[in-house]
Amino acid sequence: LLSLAVRAALPPWLNPTLTLDARFLALFLLVDHAFCAVCLGWTPKGTPKPVPTRRVLASMAYGFLNCKTYYLVLLPACFGLELELLPWLLDASLGLSARVSGHLERYWQVHFYHIH
């Protein structure tokens, strides 16, 4: 609904988009690996315990296979999809999704037990 409202209220040049493609996937994986590399030497909780390089590389390989293969399957299936950024920014700044989910959560918990 927010996307429809933004499209109706603003001209296209004021509503930037991001297209999912191979460049996006590569950039996503590079940024993710860079973030993980930073966390090898520093975390908000302090300096991590030193670990042998072989163990780090094994963990990186397993972590990639365990967590990133999902994106390697999902994102190529979405190549060509254009995401409108302004509705996402509005939603994040106004907390609209959090409000809606908080409201619906009261009813969902009752139904979830039976559905699950």
DSSP file (Angstrom, degrees, kcal/mol; ACC not computed):
  #  RESIDUE AA STRUCTURE BP1 BP2  ACC     N-H-->O    O-->H-N    N-H-->O    O-->H-N    TCO  KAPPA ALPHA  PHI   PSI    X-CA   Y-CA   Z-CA
    1    1 A L     >        0   0    0      0, 0.0     4,-2.3     0, 0.0     5,-0.2   0.000 360.0 360.0 360.0 -39.6    0.0    0.0    0.0
    2    2 A L  H  >  +     0   0    0      1,-0.2     4,-2.5     2,-0.2     5,-0.2   0.893 360.0  52.5 -65.1 -38.5    2.8    2.4    0.8
    3    3 A S  H  > S+     0   0    0      1,-0.2     4,-2.6     2,-0.2    -1,-0.2   0.915 109.6  49.1 -62.5 -42.6    4.4    1.7   -2.6
    4    4 A L  H  > S+     0   0    0      2,-0.2     4,-2.0     1,-0.2    -2,-0.2   0.904 111.3  49.3 -63.3 -41.1    1.1    2.5   -4.3
    5    5 A A  H  X S+     0   0    0     -4,-2.3     4,-1.9     2,-0.2    -2,-0.2   0.908 112.2  47.7 -64.9 -42.3    0.7    5.8   -2.3
    6    6 A V  H  X S+     0   0    0     -4,-2.5     4,-2.3     1,-0.2    -2,-0.2   0.917 111.7  50.3 -65.7 -43.3    4.3    6.9   -3.1
    7    7 A R  H  < S+     0   0    0     -4,-2.6    -1,-0.2     1,-0.2    -2,-0.2   0.881 113.6  45.7 -61.5 -37.9    3.8    6.1   -6.8
    8    8 A A  H  < S+     0   0    0     -4,-2.0    -1,-0.2    -5,-0.2    -2,-0.2   0.825 118.7  41.1 -74.1 -31.6    0.6    8.1   -6.9
    9    9 A A  H  < S+     0   0    0     -4,-1.9    -2,-0.2    -5,-0.2    -1,-0.2   0.756 113.7  46.5 -91.2 -25.7    2.0   11.1   -5.0
   10   10 A L  S  < S-     0   0    0     -4,-2.3    -1,-0.1    -5,-0.2     5,-0.0  -0.877  80.0-112.1-123.7 149.8    5.5   11.5   -6.5
   11   11 A P    >   -     0   0    0      0, 0.0     3,-2.0     0, 0.0     4,-0.3  -0.416  40.8-106.8 -70.4 155.7    7.0   11.5  -10.0
   12   12 A P  G >  S+     0   0    0      0, 0.0     3,-1.6     0, 0.0    -2,-0.0   0.800 116.3  63.9 -55.9 -32.4    9.3    8.5  -10.8
   13   13 A W  G 3  S+     0   0    0      1,-0.3    -3,-0.0     3,-0.1     0, 0.0   0.688 101.4  51.7 -70.2 -15.2   12.5   10.6  -10.6
   14   14 A L  G <  S+     0   0    0     -3,-2.0    -1,-0.3     1,-0.2    -4,-0.0   0.400 101.0  67.6 -95.4   1.0   11.8   11.2   -6.8
   15   15 A N  S <  S-     0   0    0     -3,-1.6    -1,-0.2    -4,-0.3    -5,-0.0  -0.757  77.7-159.8-121.6  83.2   11.3    7.4   -6.2
   16   16 A P        -     0   0    0      0, 0.0    69,-2.6     0, 0.0    70,-0.6  -0.241   7.2-156.3 -65.7 151.6   14.7    5.8   -6.7
   17   17 A T  E     -A   84   0A   0     67,-0.2     2,-0.4    68,-0.1    67,-0.2  -0.855  12.5-146.4-126.1 161.8   14.8    2.0   -7.3
   18   18 A L  E     -A   83   0A   0     65,-2.3    65,-3.2    -2,-0.3     2,-0.5  -0.995  16.4-149.0-128.1 122.6   17.3   -0.8   -6.9
   19   19 A T  E     -A   82   0A   0     -2,-0.4     2,-0.5    63,-0.2    63,-0.2  -0.804  14.2-130.6 -96.5 129.3   17.3   -3.6   -9.5
   20   20 A L        +     0   0    0     61,-2.7    60,-3.4    -2,-0.5    61,-0.3  -0.665  50.9 133.7 -77.9 123.0   18.3   -7.0   -8.3
   21   21 A D  S  > S-     0   0    0     -2,-0.5     4,-2.2    58,-0.2     5,-0.2  -0.848  71.5 -74.0-152.8-172.8   20.9   -8.4  -10.7
   22   22 A A  H  > S+     0   0    0     -2,-0.2     4,-2.5     1,-0.2     5,-0.2   0.865 127.9  54.1 -63.3 -36.4   24.3  -10.2  -10.8
   23   23 A R  H  > S+     0   0    0      2,-0.2     4,-2.7     1,-0.2    -1,-0.2   0.914 108.2  49.7 -63.6 -41.7   26.1   -7.0   -9.7
   24   24 A F  H  > S+     0   0    0      2,-0.2     4,-2.8    -5,-0.2    -2,-0.2   0.926 111.4  49.1 -61.6 -44.6   23.8   -6.6   -6.7
   25   25 A L  H  X S+     0   0    0     -4,-2.2     4,-2.4     2,-0.2    -2,-0.2   0.926 112.9  46.8 -61.3 -46.1   24.5  -10.3   -5.7
   26   26 A A  H  X S+     0   0    0     -4,-2.5     4,-2.5     2,-0.2    -2,-0.2   0.921 114.4  46.9 -63.2 -44.2   28.2   -9.9   -6.1
   27   27 A L  H  X S+     0   0    0     -4,-2.7     4,-2.8     2,-0.2     5,-0.3   0.905 110.9  52.7 -64.3 -41.6   28.2   -6.6   -4.1
   28   28 A F  H  X S+     0   0    0     -4,-2.8     4,-2.3    -5,-0.2    -2,-0.2   0.936 112.3  44.6 -58.1 -48.2   26.0   -8.2   -1.4
   29   29 A L  H  X S+     0   0    0     -4,-2.4     4,-2.4     2,-0.2    -2,-0.2   0.887 113.7  50.0 -66.9 -39.0   28.4  -11.1   -1.0
   30   30 A L  H  X S+     0   0    0     -4,-2.5     4,-2.4     2,-0.2    -2,-0.2   0.928 112.7  46.0 -65.0 -45.1   31.5   -8.9   -1.0
   31   31 A V  H  X S+     0   0    0     -4,-2.8     4,-2.5     2,-0.2    -2,-0.2   0.901 112.8  51.3 -64.3 -40.4   30.1   -6.5    1.6
   32   32 A D  H  X S+     0   0    0     -4,-2.3     4,-2.3    -5,-0.3    -2,-0.2   0.927 112.0  45.7 -62.5 -45.3   28.9   -9.5    3.8
   33   33 A H  H  X S+     0   0    0     -4,-2.4     4,-2.4     2,-0.2    -2,-0.2   0.875 111.9  52.2 -67.0 -36.7   32.4  -11.1    3.6
   34   34 A A  H  X S+     0   0    0     -4,-2.4     4,-2.2     2,-0.2    -2,-0.2   0.914 109.7  49.3 -64.4 -41.7   34.0   -7.7    4.4
   35   35 A F  H  X S+     0   0    0     -4,-2.5     4,-1.9     1,-0.2    -2,-0.2   0.918 111.7  48.7 -62.8 -43.0   31.8   -7.3    7.4
   36   36 A C  H  X S+     0   0    0     -4,-2.3     4,-0.7     1,-0.2    -1,-0.2   0.883 108.9  53.6 -64.0 -38.3   32.6  -10.8    8.6
   37   37 A A  H >X S+     0   0    0     -4,-2.4     3,-0.8     1,-0.2     4,-0.5   0.896 107.3  51.0 -64.3 -39.8   36.3  -10.1    8.1
   38   38 A V  H >X S+     0   0    0     -4,-2.2     4,-1.6     1,-0.2     3,-1.3   0.902 105.7  56.5 -61.8 -40.5   36.1   -7.0   10.3
   39   39 A C  H 3< S+     0   0    0     -4,-1.9    -1,-0.2     1,-0.3    -2,-0.2   0.646  92.0  71.2 -69.5 -14.1   34.3   -9.1   13.0
   40   40 A L  H << S+     0   0    0     -3,-0.8    -1,-0.3    -4,-0.7    -2,-0.2   0.815 114.3  25.0 -67.2 -29.1   37.3  -11.5   13.1
   41   41 A G  H << S+     0   0    0     -3,-1.3     2,-0.3    -4,-0.5    -2,-0.2   0.607 131.4  23.6-110.2 -16.3   39.3   -8.7   14.8
   42   42 A W     <  +     0   0    0     -4,-1.6    -1,-0.3     5,-0.2     5,-0.2  -0.981  53.6 171.6-154.4 136.9   36.7   -6.6   16.5
   43   43 A T  B >   -B   46   0B   0      3,-1.2     3,-1.8    -2,-0.3    -4,-0.0  -0.928  48.4-105.8-135.1 162.9   33.1   -6.9   17.8
   44   44 A P  T 3  S+     0   0    0      0, 0.0     3,-0.1     0, 0.0    -1,-0.0   0.758 122.2  55.1 -60.2 -22.6   31.0   -4.6   19.8
   45   45 A K  T 3  S-     0   0    0      1,-0.3     2,-0.3     0, 0.0    -3,-0.0   0.527 123.3 -92.0 -87.6  -6.1   31.6   -6.9   22.8
   46   46 A G  B <   -B   43   0B   0     -3,-1.8    -3,-1.2     2,-0.0    -1,-0.3  -0.816  67.5 -21.5 128.6-169.7   35.4   -6.6   22.5
   47   47 A T        -     0   0    0     -2,-0.3    -5,-0.2    -5,-0.2    -6,-0.1  -0.616  66.5-123.2 -79.4 128.9   38.2   -8.4   20.8
   48   48 A P        -     0   0    0      0, 0.0    -1,-0.1     0, 0.0     3,-0.1  -0.283  33.5 -92.0 -68.5 157.8   37.5  -12.1   19.8
   49   49 A K        -     0   0    0      1,-0.1     2,-0.0     0, 0.0     0, 0.0  -0.467  51.0 -99.7 -66.1 137.0   39.6  -14.9   21.1
   50   50 A P        -     0   0    0      0, 0.0    -1,-0.1     0, 0.0    -9,-0.0  -0.348  43.5-170.7 -61.3 139.0   42.5  -15.8   18.7
   51   51 A V        -     0   0    0     -3,-0.1     5,-0.1    -2,-0.0     0, 0.0  -0.979  30.6 -96.1-131.7 142.5   41.7  -18.8   16.5
   52   52 A P     >  -     0   0    0      0, 0.0     4,-2.1     0, 0.0     3,-0.4  -0.255  33.1-120.5 -58.5 145.9   44.1  -20.7   14.2
   53   53 A T  H  > S+     0   0    0      1,-0.2     4,-2.7     2,-0.2     5,-0.2   0.872 112.2  56.2 -56.6 -41.4   43.9  -19.6   10.5
   54   54 A R  H  > S+     0   0    0      1,-0.2     4,-2.2     2,-0.2    -1,-0.2   0.902 108.2  48.1 -59.6 -41.1   43.0  -23.1    9.4
   55   55 A R  H  > S+     0   0    0     -3,-0.4     4,-2.4     2,-0.2    -1,-0.2   0.888 110.9  51.1 -66.9 -40.0   40.0  -23.1   11.7
   56   56 A V  H  X S+     0   0    0     -4,-2.1     4,-2.6     2,-0.2    -2,-0.2   0.933 111.2  47.5 -62.9 -46.2   38.9  -19.6   10.5
   57   57 A L  H  X S+     0   0    0     -4,-2.7     4,-2.4     2,-0.2    -2,-0.2   0.892 112.0  49.9 -64.4 -39.5   39.1  -20.7    6.9
   58   58 A A  H  X S+     0   0    0     -4,-2.2     4,-2.6    -5,-0.2     5,-0.2   0.912 112.1  48.3 -64.2 -41.7   37.1  -23.8    7.6
   59   59 A S  H  X S+     0   0    0     -4,-2.4     4,-3.0     2,-0.2    -2,-0.2   0.888 110.5  51.6 -65.3 -38.7   34.5  -21.8    9.5
   60   60 A M  H  X S+     0   0    0     -4,-2.6     4,-2.4     2,-0.2    -2,-0.2   0.925 111.7  46.4 -63.6 -43.9   34.3  -19.3    6.6
   61   61 A A  H  X S+     0   0    0     -4,-2.4     4,-2.5     2,-0.2     5,-0.2   0.944 116.7  43.5 -64.3 -47.9   33.7  -22.1    4.1
   62   62 A Y  H  X S+     0   0    0     -4,-2.6     4,-2.9     1,-0.2     5,-0.2   0.923 114.0  51.1 -64.1 -43.7   31.1  -23.8    6.2
   63   63 A G  H  X>S+     0   0    0     -4,-3.0     4,-2.6    -5,-0.2     5,-0.6   0.892 110.5  49.6 -61.4 -39.6   29.4  -20.5    7.1
   64   64 A F  I  X>S+     0   0    0     -4,-2.4     4,-2.1    -5,-0.2     5,-0.8   0.953 114.7  43.3 -63.6 -49.0   29.3  -19.6    3.4
   65   65 A L  I  <5S+     0   0    0     -4,-2.5     4,-0.4     1,-0.2    -2,-0.2   0.886 118.7  45.2 -63.7 -38.1   27.8  -22.9    2.4
   66   66 A N  I  <5S+     0   0    0     -4,-2.9    -2,-0.2    -5,-0.2    -1,-0.2   0.882 129.7  18.4 -73.8 -39.3   25.4  -22.9    5.3
   67   67 A C  I  <5S+     0   0    0     -4,-2.6     4,-0.4    -5,-0.2     3,-0.3   0.791 123.4  46.0-107.1 -33.1   24.1  -19.3    5.1
   68   68 A K  I  X<S+     0   0    0     -4,-2.1     4,-1.9    -5,-0.6     3,-0.3   0.672  91.1  75.5 -94.3 -16.4   24.9  -17.8    1.7
   69   69 A T  H  ><S+     0   0    0     -5,-0.8     4,-1.2    -4,-0.4     5,-0.2   0.830  90.9  62.4 -63.6 -28.0   23.7  -20.6   -0.6
   70   70 A Y  H  > S+     0   0    0     -3,-0.3     4,-3.0     1,-0.2     3,-0.5   0.933 106.5  43.6 -57.5 -46.3   20.2  -19.5    0.2
   71   71 A Y  H  > S+     0   0    0     -4,-0.4     4,-1.8    -3,-0.3    -2,-0.2   0.836 107.9  59.0 -70.2 -32.1   21.0  -16.1   -1.4
   72   72 A L  H  < S+     0   0    0     -4,-1.9    -1,-0.2     1,-0.2    -2,-0.2   0.742 116.2  35.1 -68.8 -21.2   22.7  -17.8   -4.3
   73   73 A V  H  X S+     0   0    0     -4,-1.2     4,-0.9    -3,-0.5    -2,-0.2   0.847 122.8  42.4 -93.4 -46.3   19.4  -19.6   -5.1
   74   74 A L  H  X S+     0   0    0     -4,-3.0     4,-0.8    -5,-0.2     3,-0.3   0.940 110.8  50.6 -70.9 -50.1   16.9  -16.9   -4.1
   75   75 A L  H >< S+     0   0    0     -4,-1.8     3,-1.4     1,-0.2     4,-0.3   0.908 107.5  51.4 -63.5 -44.1   18.5  -13.7   -5.5
   76   76 A P  H >4 S+     0   0    0      0, 0.0     3,-1.1     0, 0.0    -1,-0.2   0.861 105.8  57.7 -60.6 -30.2   19.1  -15.1   -9.1
   77   77 A A  H 3< S+     0   0    0     -4,-0.9    -2,-0.2    -3,-0.3    -3,-0.1   0.732 109.5  46.0 -67.7 -19.6   15.5  -16.1   -9.1
   78   78 A C  T X< S+     0   0    0     -3,-1.4     3,-2.4    -4,-0.8   -58,-0.3   0.311  79.9 139.3-104.0   6.5   14.6  -12.5   -8.4
   79   79 A F  T <   +     0   0    0     -3,-1.1   -58,-0.2    -4,-0.3     3,-0.1  -0.250  69.4  29.1 -54.3 135.9   16.9  -11.0  -11.0
   80   80 A G  T 3  S+     0   0    0    -60,-3.4     2,-0.3     1,-0.3    -1,-0.3   0.204  85.8 134.3  96.6 -14.7   15.2   -8.1  -12.8
   81   81 A L    <   -     0   0    0     -3,-2.4   -61,-2.7   -61,-0.3     2,-0.6  -0.525  47.0-146.2 -70.7 130.1   13.0   -7.2   -9.8
   82   82 A E  E     -A   19   0A   0     -2,-0.3     2,-0.5   -63,-0.2   -63,-0.2  -0.884   8.7-157.7-102.0 121.4   13.0   -3.5   -9.1
   83   83 A L  E     -A   18   0A   0    -65,-3.2   -65,-2.3    -2,-0.6     2,-0.5  -0.855  12.8-136.9 -99.0 127.4   12.8   -2.5   -5.5
   84   84 A E  E  >  -A   17   0A   0     -2,-0.5     4,-0.7   -67,-0.2   -67,-0.2  -0.730  14.7-164.1 -82.5 125.0   11.4    1.0   -4.7
   85   85 A L  H  > S+     0   0    0    -69,-2.6     4,-2.4    -2,-0.5     5,-0.2   0.833  75.8  65.6 -83.3 -33.7   13.6    2.5   -2.0
   86   86 A L  H  > S+     0   0    0    -70,-0.6     4,-2.8     1,-0.2     5,-0.2   0.906 100.0  50.2 -61.3 -44.8   11.5    5.4   -0.8
   87   87 A P  H  > S+     0   0    0      0, 0.0     4,-2.5     0, 0.0    -1,-0.2   0.892 111.8  50.1 -60.1 -35.8    8.6    3.2    0.6
   88   88 A W  H  X S+     0   0    0     -4,-0.7     4,-2.6     2,-0.2    -2,-0.2   0.921 111.7  47.5 -66.1 -43.1   11.3    1.2    2.5
   89   89 A L  H  X S+     0   0    0     -4,-2.4     4,-2.5     2,-0.2     5,-0.2   0.914 113.4  47.9 -64.8 -42.4   12.9    4.4    3.9
   90   90 A L  H  X S+     0   0    0     -4,-2.8     4,-2.5     2,-0.2     5,-0.3   0.930 112.5  49.1 -62.6 -45.3    9.5    5.8    5.0
   91   91 A D  H  X>S+     0   0    0     -4,-2.5     4,-1.5    -5,-0.2     5,-1.0   0.918 113.4  46.5 -60.8 -44.2    8.5    2.5    6.6
   92   92 A A  H  <5S+     0   0    0     -4,-2.6    -1,-0.2     1,-0.2    -2,-0.2   0.907 115.8  44.4 -66.8 -41.6   11.8    2.3    8.5
   93   93 A S  H  <5S+     0   0    0     -4,-2.5    -2,-0.2     1,-0.2    -1,-0.2   0.844 121.4  38.0 -74.9 -32.2   11.7    5.9    9.7
   94   94 A L  H  <5S-     0   0    0     -4,-2.5    -1,-0.2    -5,-0.2    -2,-0.2   0.578 100.3-131.4 -94.0 -11.0    8.0    5.9   10.7
   95   95 A G  T  X5 +     0   0    0     -4,-1.5     4,-1.9    -5,-0.3    -3,-0.2   0.836  52.0 151.2  66.9  33.7    8.0    2.3   12.1
   96   96 A L  H  >< +     0   0    0     -5,-1.0     4,-2.5    -6,-0.3     5,-0.2   0.926  68.4  47.7 -66.7 -46.2    4.9    1.4   10.1
   97   97 A S  H  > S+     0   0    0     -6,-0.3     4,-2.9     1,-0.2     5,-0.3   0.890 110.9  52.7 -62.8 -38.9    5.6   -2.4    9.8
   98   98 A A  H  > S+     0   0    0     -7,-0.2     4,-2.2     2,-0.2    -1,-0.2   0.896 110.5  48.1 -63.8 -39.3    6.5   -2.6   13.5
   99   99 A R  H  X S+     0   0    0     -4,-1.9     4,-2.1     2,-0.2    -2,-0.2   0.936 113.8  45.7 -66.2 -45.9    3.2   -1.0   14.4
  100  100 A V  H  X S+     0   0    0     -4,-2.5     4,-2.7     1,-0.2     5,-0.2   0.938 115.4  45.9 -63.9 -47.0    1.1   -3.3   12.1
  101  101 A S  H  X S+     0   0    0     -4,-2.9     4,-1.9     1,-0.2    -1,-0.2   0.875 111.1  53.4 -66.7 -35.2    2.9   -6.4   13.2
  102  102 A G  H  X S+     0   0    0     -4,-2.2     4,-0.6    -5,-0.3    -1,-0.2   0.886 112.1  45.4 -63.5 -37.9    2.6   -5.4   16.9
  103  103 A H  H >< S+     0   0    0     -4,-2.1     3,-0.7     1,-0.2     4,-0.4   0.926 116.0  44.5 -69.9 -45.3   -1.1   -5.0   16.4
  104  104 A L  H >X S+     0   0    0     -4,-2.7     4,-2.4     1,-0.2     3,-0.9   0.754  98.4  74.0 -71.6 -23.6   -1.6   -8.2   14.5
  105  105 A E  H 3X S+     0   0    0     -4,-1.9     4,-1.8     1,-0.3    -1,-0.2   0.828  86.8  62.9 -60.6 -32.2    0.6  -10.2   16.9
  106  106 A R  H << S+     0   0    0     -3,-0.7     4,-0.4    -4,-0.6    -1,-0.3   0.877 114.0  33.3 -60.1 -36.6   -2.2  -10.1   19.5
  107  107 A Y  H <> S+     0   0    0     -3,-0.9     4,-1.4    -4,-0.4     3,-0.3   0.793 111.8  61.9 -89.5 -31.0   -4.4  -12.1   17.2
  108  108 A W  H  X S+     0   0    0     -4,-2.4     4,-3.3     1,-0.2     5,-0.2   0.871  94.7  61.0 -66.4 -38.5   -1.7  -14.2   15.5
  109  109 A Q  H  X S+     0   0    0     -4,-1.8     4,-1.1     1,-0.2    -1,-0.2   0.870 104.8  49.2 -59.5 -37.0   -0.6  -15.9   18.8
  110  110 A V  H  > S+     0   0    0     -4,-0.4     4,-0.6    -3,-0.3    -1,-0.2   0.918 118.4  38.8 -67.0 -43.2   -4.0  -17.4   19.3
  111  111 A H  H  X S+     0   0    0     -4,-1.4     4,-2.3     1,-0.2     3,-0.3   0.817 105.1  67.6 -76.7 -31.6   -4.2  -18.7   15.7
  112  112 A F  H  X S+     0   0    0     -4,-3.3     4,-3.0     1,-0.2    -1,-0.2   0.876  93.7  57.6 -62.0 -38.8   -0.6  -19.8   15.4
  113  113 A Y  H  < S+     0   0    0     -4,-1.1    -1,-0.2     1,-0.2    -2,-0.2   0.924 112.1  40.9 -58.4 -44.6   -0.9  -22.6   18.0
  114  114 A H  H  < S+     0   0    0     -4,-0.6    -1,-0.2    -3,-0.3    -2,-0.2   0.866 117.2  47.6 -72.4 -36.9   -3.7  -24.3   15.9
  115  115 A I  H  <        0   0    0     -4,-2.3    -2,-0.2     1,-0.2    -1,-0.2   0.900 360.0 360.0 -70.9 -40.4   -2.0  -23.7   12.6
  116  116 A H     <        0   0    0     -4,-3.0    -1,-0.2    -5,-0.2    -2,-0.2   0.490 360.0 360.0 -68.2 360.0    1.4  -24.9   13.8
